Amino acid sequence: MMKHKGFFLASLLLLTACDEPGGKRAFMRECTSGGNTALCDCAWGKLVQRYGQDWGNTPRIFTSPDFIAYTGRAAAECMAE
């Protein structure tokens, strides 16, 4: 199940990050439709902490192996909290 949440979160990031500057509102809207608010907020916070507030405005980040791997780790950490 944890693996699926990581893939879900990674897919969600690809779909929502370019929706608006910063992308948090779109991210939270899409994420909470398939998950819980606490998990989504936690994941957003971890991504901002690692990549900066404007990470969603950098399209090439989404294909970075580091970003893809970290997204899965962030989801796992948030589910464990």
NUDO-416423 format. One record per atom (N, C-alpha, C): atom name; x negated, y, z. Coordinates in steps of 0.02 Angstrom, whole numbers, plus 50000, padded with zeros to 5 digits. Each point is the difference from the previous one (the first is absolute). Example, Ala and Ser with C-alpha at 12.3 -4.5 7.8 and 13.67 -1.06 7.14 Angstrom:
REM NUDO-416423
TORDO | N | 49340 | 49716 | 50390 .
TORDO | CA | 50045 | 50059 | 50000 .
TORDO | C | 49955 | 50060 | 50000 .
TORDO | N | 50018 | 50053 | 49964 .
TORDO | CA | 49958 | 50059 | 50003 .
TORDO | C | 50039 | 50055 | 50037 .
***
This chain:
REM NUDO-416423
TORDO | N | 49959 | 49940 | 50000 .
TORDO | CA | 50041 | 50060 | 50000 .
TORDO | C | 49957 | 50063 | 50000 .
TORDO | N | 49945 | 49998 | 50039 .
TORDO | CA | 49957 | 50059 | 50005 .
TORDO | C | 49970 | 50016 | 49932 .
TORDO | N | 49982 | 49947 | 49962 .
TORDO | CA | 49971 | 50010 | 49935 .
TORDO | C | 50050 | 50035 | 49953 .
TORDO | N | 50062 | 49980 | 50005 .
TORDO | CA | 50052 | 50030 | 49958 .
TORDO | C | 50011 | 50073 | 50017 .
TORDO | N | 49996 | 50017 | 50065 .
TORDO | CA | 50009 | 50070 | 50020 .
TORDO | C | 49944 | 50043 | 49971 .
TORDO | N | 49938 | 49973 | 49998 .
TORDO | CA | 49944 | 50037 | 49971 .
TORDO | C | 50010 | 50013 | 49926 .
TORDO | N | 50022 | 49949 | 49964 .
TORDO | CA | 50013 | 50008 | 49929 .
TORDO | C | 50058 | 50048 | 49988 .
TORDO | N | 50052 | 49995 | 50042 .
TORDO | CA | 50056 | 50046 | 49995 .
TORDO | C | 49977 | 50072 | 50010 .
TORDO | N | 49959 | 50010 | 50051 .
TORDO | CA | 49975 | 50067 | 50014 .
TORDO | C | 49957 | 50026 | 49943 .
TORDO | N | 49957 | 49958 | 49973 .
TORDO | CA | 49957 | 50021 | 49944 .
TORDO | C | 50043 | 50019 | 49939 .
TORDO | N | 50050 | 49959 | 49986 .
TORDO | CA | 50045 | 50015 | 49943 .
TORDO | C | 50037 | 50065 | 50012 .
TORDO | N | 50022 | 50009 | 50061 .
TORDO | CA | 50036 | 50061 | 50018 .
TORDO | C | 49957 | 50062 | 49990 .
TORDO | N | 49937 | 49995 | 50018 .
TORDO | CA | 49955 | 50057 | 49992 .
TORDO | C | 49993 | 50019 | 49927 .
TORDO | N | 49995 | 49950 | 49958 .
TORDO | CA | 49993 | 50014 | 49929 .
TORDO | C | 50062 | 50034 | 49972 .
TORDO | N | 50058 | 49983 | 50025 .
TORDO | CA | 50062 | 50028 | 49974 .
TORDO | C | 50016 | 50069 | 50026 .
TORDO | N | 49977 | 50017 | 50060 .
TORDO | CA | 50024 | 50062 | 50031 .
TORDO | C | 49948 | 50054 | 50007 .
TORDO | N | 49937 | 49985 | 49997 .
TORDO | CA | 49949 | 50049 | 50018 .
TORDO | C | 50000 | 50062 | 49955 .
TORDO | N | 50018 | 49992 | 49938 .
TORDO | CA | 49998 | 50057 | 49954 .
TORDO | C | 50067 | 50038 | 49997 .
TORDO | N | 50047 | 49981 | 50040 .
TORDO | CA | 50066 | 50030 | 49998 .
TORDO | C | 50001 | 50074 | 50019 .
TORDO | N | 49957 | 50020 | 50045 .
TORDO | CA | 49998 | 50069 | 50024 .
TORDO | C | 49933 | 50012 | 50033 .
TORDO | N | 49980 | 50062 | 50009 .
TORDO | CA | 49937 | 50014 | 50033 .
TORDO | C | 49998 | 49968 | 50069 .
TORDO | N | 49948 | 49963 | 50013 .
TORDO | CA | 49995 | 49966 | 50065 .
TORDO | C | 50036 | 49934 | 50000 .
TORDO | N | 50059 | 49998 | 49972 .
TORDO | CA | 50037 | 49939 | 49991 .
TORDO | C | 50031 | 49968 | 50061 .
TORDO | N | 49993 | 50029 | 50060 .
TORDO | CA | 50025 | 49966 | 50060 .
TORDO | C | 50075 | 49991 | 49998 .
TORDO | N | 50036 | 50050 | 49980 .
TORDO | CA | 50074 | 49994 | 50001 .
TORDO | C | 50022 | 49942 | 49954 .
TORDO | N | 49972 | 49997 | 49940 .
TORDO | CA | 50018 | 49946 | 49954 .
TORDO | C | 49976 | 49933 | 50026 .
TORDO | N | 49940 | 49999 | 50028 .
TORDO | CA | 49974 | 49938 | 50029 .
TORDO | C | 50045 | 49975 | 50055 .
TORDO | N | 50019 | 50043 | 50046 .
TORDO | CA | 50043 | 49980 | 50056 .
TORDO | C | 50069 | 49978 | 49975 .
TORDO | N | 50026 | 50035 | 49952 .
TORDO | CA | 50067 | 49983 | 49973 .
TORDO | C | 49999 | 49929 | 49970 .
TORDO | N | 49950 | 49986 | 49960 .
TORDO | CA | 49996 | 49934 | 49968 .
TORDO | C | 49980 | 49946 | 50050 .
TORDO | N | 49953 | 50016 | 50042 .
TORDO | CA | 49976 | 49950 | 50048 .
TORDO | C | 50054 | 49980 | 50049 .
TORDO | N | 50037 | 50048 | 50026 .
TORDO | CA | 50051 | 49983 | 50049 .
TORDO | C | 50060 | 49965 | 49969 .
TORDO | N | 50006 | 50002 | 49934 .
TORDO | CA | 50055 | 49963 | 49968 .
TORDO | C | 49985 | 49925 | 50001 .
TORDO | N | 49937 | 49981 | 50008 .
TORDO | CA | 49982 | 49929 | 50001 .
TORDO | C | 49962 | 49981 | 50063 .
TORDO | N | 49993 | 50045 | 50047 .
TORDO | CA | 49962 | 49985 | 50060 .
TORDO | C | 50026 | 50044 | 50057 .
TORDO | N | 49961 | 50002 | 50053 .
TORDO | CA | 50023 | 50042 | 50056 .
TORDO | C | 49960 | 50065 | 50003 .
TORDO | N | 50029 | 50050 | 50029 .
TORDO | CA | 49971 | 50067 | 50001 .
TORDO | C | 49933 | 50001 | 50036 .
TORDO | N | 49995 | 49965 | 50056 .
TORDO | CA | 49937 | 50000 | 50038 .
TORDO | C | 49943 | 49971 | 49959 .
TORDO | N | 50011 | 49945 | 49965 .
TORDO | CA | 49949 | 49970 | 49958 .
TORDO | C | 49979 | 50048 | 49945 .
TORDO | N | 50049 | 50030 | 49967 .
TORDO | CA | 49985 | 50046 | 49945 .
TORDO | C | 49961 | 50062 | 50024 .
TORDO | N | 50021 | 50028 | 50056 .
TORDO | CA | 49966 | 50059 | 50027 .
TORDO | C | 49929 | 49982 | 50021 .
TORDO | N | 49992 | 49942 | 50030 .
TORDO | CA | 49933 | 49977 | 50020 .
TORDO | C | 49955 | 49992 | 49939 .
TORDO | N | 50025 | 49968 | 49948 .
TORDO | CA | 49960 | 49989 | 49940 .
TORDO | C | 49981 | 50066 | 49968 .
TORDO | N | 50047 | 50047 | 49997 .
TORDO | CA | 49985 | 50066 | 49972 .
TORDO | C | 49943 | 50033 | 50040 .
TORDO | N | 50006 | 49997 | 50065 .
TORDO | CA | 49949 | 50031 | 50043 .
TORDO | C | 49931 | 49970 | 49990 .
TORDO | N | 49996 | 49935 | 49992 .
TORDO | CA | 49936 | 49967 | 49989 .
TORDO | C | 49970 | 50020 | 49933 .
TORDO | N | 50042 | 50005 | 49949 .
TORDO | CA | 49975 | 50020 | 49934 .
TORDO | C | 49976 | 50072 | 50001 .
TORDO | N | 50036 | 50044 | 50033 .
TORDO | CA | 49979 | 50070 | 50006 .
TORDO | C | 49935 | 50004 | 50039 .
TORDO | N | 49994 | 49962 | 50053 .
TORDO | CA | 49940 | 50002 | 50041 .
TORDO | C | 49939 | 49978 | 49960 .
TORDO | N | 50008 | 49950 | 49958 .
TORDO | CA | 49943 | 49974 | 49961 .
TORDO | C | 49986 | 50040 | 49937 .
TORDO | N | 50052 | 50021 | 49964 .
TORDO | CA | 49991 | 50030 | 49934 .
TORDO | C | 50016 | 50075 | 49997 .
TORDO | N | 50026 | 50028 | 50054 .
TORDO | CA | 50016 | 50071 | 50001 .
TORDO | C | 50073 | 50013 | 49982 .
TORDO | N | 50024 | 50058 | 50018 .
TORDO | CA | 50070 | 50018 | 49992 .
TORDO | C | 50024 | 49997 | 49927 .
TORDO | N | 49956 | 50013 | 49953 .
TORDO | CA | 50020 | 50003 | 49929 .
TORDO | C | 49984 | 49936 | 49962 .
TORDO | N | 49992 | 49944 | 50034 .
TORDO | CA | 49982 | 49938 | 49966 .
TORDO | C | 50050 | 49983 | 49945 .
TORDO | N | 50063 | 50016 | 50009 .
TORDO | CA | 50051 | 49983 | 49950 .
TORDO | C | 49995 | 50039 | 49936 .
TORDO | N | 49960 | 50053 | 50000 .
TORDO | CA | 49992 | 50042 | 49941 .
TORDO | C | 49938 | 49980 | 49959 .
TORDO | N | 49970 | 49943 | 50017 .
TORDO | CA | 49940 | 49977 | 49966 .
TORDO | C | 50016 | 49934 | 49965 .
TORDO | N | 50025 | 50002 | 49938 .
TORDO | CA | 50024 | 49939 | 49967 .
TORDO | C | 49949 | 49944 | 49996 .
TORDO | N | 49936 | 50014 | 49992 .
TORDO | CA | 49952 | 49946 | 49992 .
TORDO | C | 49989 | 49961 | 50065 .
TORDO | N | 50021 | 50027 | 50056 .
TORDO | CA | 49992 | 49965 | 50063 .
TORDO | C | 50040 | 49935 | 50001 .
TORDO | N | 50056 | 49998 | 49964 .
TORDO | CA | 50044 | 49942 | 50002 .
TORDO | C | 49971 | 49938 | 49967 .
TORDO | N | 49949 | 50008 | 49959 .
TORDO | CA | 49967 | 49943 | 49969 .
TORDO | C | 49935 | 49981 | 50034 .
TORDO | N | 49982 | 50037 | 50051 .
TORDO | CA | 49938 | 49987 | 50037 .
TORDO | C | 50008 | 49936 | 50042 .
TORDO | N | 49953 | 49952 | 49993 .
TORDO | CA | 50004 | 49939 | 50041 .
TORDO | C | 50001 | 50015 | 50074 .
TORDO | N | 49964 | 50051 | 50022 .
TORDO | CA | 49999 | 50019 | 50070 .
TORDO | C | 50070 | 50022 | 50023 .
TORDO | N | 50033 | 50040 | 49960 .
TORDO | CA | 50067 | 50024 | 50017 .
TORDO | C | 50050 | 49942 | 50004 .
TORDO | N | 49997 | 49957 | 49951 .
TORDO | CA | 50046 | 49943 | 49998 .
TORDO | C | 49989 | 49955 | 50062 .
TORDO | N | 49938 | 49986 | 50016 .
TORDO | CA | 49985 | 49958 | 50058 .
TORDO | C | 50020 | 50035 | 50065 .
TORDO | N | 49986 | 50065 | 50004 .
TORDO | CA | 50016 | 50036 | 50061 .
TORDO | C | 50076 | 50005 | 50011 .
TORDO | N | 50037 | 50006 | 49947 .
TORDO | CA | 50073 | 50003 | 50005 .
TORDO | C | 50027 | 49938 | 50035 .
TORDO | N | 49974 | 49942 | 49981 .
TORDO | CA | 50020 | 49938 | 50032 .
TORDO | C | 49980 | 49997 | 50073 .
TORDO | N | 49939 | 50023 | 50015 .
TORDO | CA | 49977 | 50001 | 50069 .
TORDO | C | 50041 | 50048 | 50042 .
TORDO | N | 50015 | 50058 | 49972 .
TORDO | CA | 50041 | 50050 | 50036 .
TORDO | C | 50068 | 49971 | 50017 .
TORDO | N | 50031 | 49966 | 49952 .
TORDO | CA | 50066 | 49970 | 50012 .
TORDO | C | 49995 | 49947 | 50055 .
TORDO | N | 49948 | 49959 | 49998 .
TORDO | CA | 49991 | 49948 | 50052 .
TORDO | C | 49989 | 50031 | 50068 .
TORDO | N | 49959 | 50052 | 50004 .
TORDO | CA | 49987 | 50034 | 50064 .
TORDO | C | 50064 | 50031 | 50027 .
TORDO | N | 50038 | 50031 | 49956 .
TORDO | CA | 50062 | 50033 | 50023 .
TORDO | C | 50051 | 49949 | 50024 .
TORDO | N | 50003 | 49942 | 49968 .
TORDO | CA | 50047 | 49949 | 50023 .
TORDO | C | 49978 | 49971 | 50067 .
TORDO | N | 49935 | 50000 | 50013 .
TORDO | CA | 49974 | 49973 | 50063 .
TORDO | C | 50010 | 50048 | 50058 .
TORDO | N | 50007 | 50064 | 49985 .
TORDO | CA | 50007 | 50051 | 50053 .
TORDO | C | 50068 | 49999 | 50031 .
***
